Amino acid sequence: MKTIEKALIEGLAEAKLISEMHKEELNKISWGRGARTDKGVHALCNGISLKMSIPEEYLLPGSPLRPSLKEGVELEEEI
């Protein structure tokens, strides 16, 4: 069955933000989800939490996924 959660997991794996192995073992990335509903209605919004490994190329200048920073703020580099 197609679900939003499955599509989200597939998208995260495709973007290499979670490994293919973790698609089937979500407990290893501390996957959590929640929604607030009233009886007989669908959730207006849902929340998820997880641990991700962000590849270095996502932080390189020019990457569309690089976080926007305020002027004068720099990303710390690990050595």
C-alpha positions in Angstrom: 0.0 0.0 0.0 1.3 3.5 -0.9 1.6 5.8 2.1 3.1 9.2 2.7 5.5 7.7 5.3 6.8 5.2 2.7 7.2 7.9 0.1 9.1 10.1 2.6 11.4 7.2 3.6 12.1 6.4 -0.1 12.8 10.1 -0.8 15.3 10.3 2.2 17.1 7.2 0.9 17.2 8.5 -2.6 18.7 11.8 -1.4 21.2 9.7 0.6 20.1 11.2 3.9 19.4 7.7 5.2 21.1 4.5 4.1 19.2 1.8 2.1 19.7 -0.5 5.1 17.8 1.8 7.4 14.7 1.9 5.1 13.8 -1.5 6.6 15.2 -0.9 10.1 13.8 2.5 11.1 14.5 2.0 14.8 18.3 2.3 14.1 17.8 6.0 13.0 15.4 6.7 15.9 12.4 7.1 13.6 9.4 8.6 15.3 6.2 10.1 14.1 3.1 11.6 15.6 -0.1 13.3 14.6 -3.0 15.0 16.4 -6.5 14.0 15.3 -10.0 14.2 16.6 -12.4 11.3 16.3 -13.4 10.6 12.7 -11.1 13.2 11.0 -7.7 13.1 9.3 -4.6 14.7 10.8 -4.1 18.3 9.8 -0.4 17.9 10.2 2.1 15.2 11.1 5.5 15.3 12.7 8.5 13.1 12.3 11.9 12.8 13.9 15.0 10.9 12.9 18.8 10.9 13.0 20.3 11.7 9.6 23.8 11.5 8.2 24.2 14.6 5.9 26.8 14.0 3.2 29.6 16.6 2.9 28.6 17.5 -0.6 25.3 18.9 0.7 27.2 21.6 2.6 29.5 22.6 -0.3 29.0 26.1 -1.8 26.5 26.0 -4.6 24.6 23.0 -3.3 20.8 23.7 -3.3 20.6 22.0 0.1 23.3 24.1 1.8 21.7 26.0 4.7 21.2 29.7 4.2 23.3 31.6 6.6 23.1 35.1 7.9 25.9 37.5 6.8 29.0 37.0 9.0 28.0 33.4 10.1 30.2 30.6 8.8 29.7 26.8 9.0 32.2 25.1 11.3 34.4 22.5 9.5 35.4 19.2 11.1 39.0 18.1 10.8 
